Amino acid sequence: MPANKTSKADNQPEFTSLPDLASERLGGAVIAANDEFFAPKENLIRATPPEWREGEYTERGKWMDGWETRRRRSPGFDWAIVRLGRPGIVRGVVIDTSYFTGNYPEHASIDACTIDNSPALDRVTGGEVRWEPVLPKSPLKGDTRNFFKTAADKRYTHLRLSIFPDGGVARLRVHGQVMPDEKVFAEGREVDLAALENGGLVIGASDMHYGNPQNLIMPGRSTHMGDGWETRRRRGPGHDWTIIQLARRGTINRIEMDTDHFKGNAPGKCMLEFTDAGAGDFNAGKAAWNALLPETSVEPHARHSWDVASGAATHVRLNIYPDGGVARLRLFGRAQG
């Protein structure tokens, strides 16, 4: 299955701008594999890029940063099962074979299923689960990132990566849209409408030179300066901005913004706006933006909180003046119908 068209900015498929549903930071885990003789299954979803260690060996062979099975001497294939950190619709996958040159699989496929309520492992690996194809058996190249767009349109909780016949995969990225349990948005319950884990999504930004704006809505506090959204130094007029599509249409009553780790490069000021785009395609240029927080001074390496009141909102735009970095943004409110 061919990868989809690439963005001009980084020559990667557009689906890679979506969150990695299998990410450890979202709670993803590799829960089973039929074989992991040379390298453990947990490496598949490590957040860091794969690395090479020249001349390093273990008691079983060459140290490899990935999941690697033994050489198969009988018919069949190898597999690993991933519990997604958040359930969602899979839009594309990246099967990364970095540093696997003579030991990568010739082909791979991915199947998916939906099992809620933390099922027992034997249920997931047993025959009662109905697996549905997400990626058909497809050829792989060695020592490269293999991009595949998928045609999935259902909510899934688990994936099964199958490799043919055996070999090693460095990383698996599963890009898609989070689809949380609707109980999160129960009537009257305050919830972070921007949170990625609830289905929020950053859909645009003026600049992301030093940090991906999706970091703004990741769970927990940032771990370092690179774990936030940071723009390049602005040398002309104007300011930077990013737009968040809320998890659900709702009203916002509290903003929390964290500039943790941004000590000499936090914005001088910020301002937030909201709009109610309703159904259909969103056009930021044609949207009617309303002030949510007026232009307000920002402190470096600090947590900020403001009580606000919005009308119905589907999108929020964070404007920073003139540039800089923000670690996290939380938009607490209540979902509406």
C-alpha positions, 0 to 999 in steps of 0.5 A: 500500500503506497504512502500518502503525499508528503508535506513540503516542510519535511518530506514526510507523509502528512499523517505523521503530523498526527499523534502517535497512538502507540506512544509510551507517553500516552500509555502505549505498551508492547504486551506480547510477542511470539519471539524476542530472542535478539532484542526485546519487544519493548524497544518498538515504541521507545520515544527516542530515535533508534541508535547504533552501538558499534562493536557492542554485543550481548550474550545472544549476539549483536546489540540492536535497538529494536525488536529482533527475532531469531532466524526462523527455520520452520514455516510461519511468521513472527508477531508482536501485539501493541496496546495503544496508549489511547484508542483511536482511528489509525491514519498511517504507520511508520515501520522503521528498520533503521540499522537493520541491514541484513536482518530486516523482514521482507514484508510486514502487515498490521491487524487491529482490534477493539477490546476495552476494559483492560482484557487479560493477556490470554484473551488478546493473544487467544483465538477469540479476538477478531483481528481486522486488517489495517495494513495488508502484507507489504514489502519493507526496505532495510535501514529506513523508515517505511511509511504506509497510509492506512484506510482504517475508519474505526476505533481500535485499542490494540494492533498486531504487527506481523513480520514475514518471515522473521527479523528486526524492526527498530520502531513502530509509530502509529499515527492517528486521531484519539477517540476517547470513551464518551464518559470523559465528557459526561454532562457537567464534568470539567475536562481539559478540552485541549488534551491530546488524550481526550481527542484534542489536536493541534491543527496548525502553527506559524512556526515549529522550528525547535519543537512540535506544537503537539507537545503543548497538549501532551500528558503531564509536565514537560521533561525538558525544553525540547518537550514543548512548542518553540519557534525560531527567533522572529526578526521581523514584524508579527507574532507566532501562533498555533491553533488547537481543535478541541476534543469536543465543542464546549465552553472554557472556564479556565486556562493553564499555561506552562513555560517550564524550562523556557527560561531565556526564551519564553514569550513576552506576552500571550493572547488566546482566542476562540471560535465556534466553527460548527460542522464542516471544514475549518478555515482559520482565515474565515473564522470569527475569532473572539477574545478568550484571554486579552494580551497578557504578560508571560513569566519564564519557567512558570505555571500560569492560570487564568479564569475565563468565560467563553461561549461555545468553542470548537477551536482555540488560537494561542498567540505568543508575542513575538515568539518563543516557547511554551511547554503545555497548554490546558483548556478546562471546560465542559463539553456541549452537545 
